[in-house]
């Protein structure tokens, strides 16, 4: 804490205990005021807002947050998402919005124009983020489109390829000398791996 008031008072006040203590008290109040002003300025922007400001914005937007399951960072992202849902909406805009909300490459937006279906394919494990994606899509999709949610899995599939051959011996000829059911039509030889 720096001396803010005492240097502005006449020098002889520095020797009086009451004035020194009064100046110290005023210094504390001025420091508190500076902190409050900085926080008030920070609260004007969502990403630098305090918890109280986030709660106030959620109340204004009608969001019922669950602080035990949702991080402050997610709550800020959700508020930004709600503020940014203003028309006009395009598929590209929705894709960019979901990329900002969920993460790059975690959602794919497509439209079946002939059948009026909006497909959103996602790979989301967090239920709160999933709810926010649903809210965003339901808010911005046109009334004539049906929203179809698809789920994708982010996994690796390994393929092993090999080529093999097998000889076939035909047991019957088409000359009329065979009797039906006497032998199988063909006999398969052993499978030989080529590659």
C-alpha positions, 0 to 999 in steps of 0.5 A: 500500500502506497502513501497516497493522501499524506504527501498532499497534506502539509508536512506538520500533519505527518507528525500527528498520529490522528492524521497519519491514521486517517490518511492510511484509512483513506489510502485503503479506501482509495485502493479498494475503490481502484480495485472496484473500478477495475472490476467494474470495467472488466465486468463490461466484457464477458471473458473478463467478468467476475462470477457475480457479473456472469450470474447477472448475465445468466439471469438476464438470459434466462440460463439456469447454471449448475456451478457444480458441473459447469466451469466458469469458462464454459459459462462464459462461452455459453453467454457469448454463444447466446449473444452471438445468435443474431440473424442472418444465419447460414450453414457456414455461420452455424458451422463456425459458431459450433466450432467456437463452442465445441472445438474445431472439427468436433461438429459437422453441419449439413443440409438435405435440401430436398427433404428439408433436414438439417444434420448436425453430427457431433462428437461431444462427451460433455452433456452441458456442451451438448445441451448448448449445441441443441439450444443454438441449433433450435434457436437459429434453424429455420422453421421449415427444417427438421433438426436431426442430431447424429453422433459420431465416435472419434476412434481409430480402425485398423485394417489388415489386407491380404490376398489368397486363392483357392482352387475349385474342382467341379464334380459334375459335367453338363453331359447328362452323366451325373446324378443329382445329390450324389456328390457336391457340385464343387470341391474347394481346395486349400486356401493359399495366401498370395500376399 
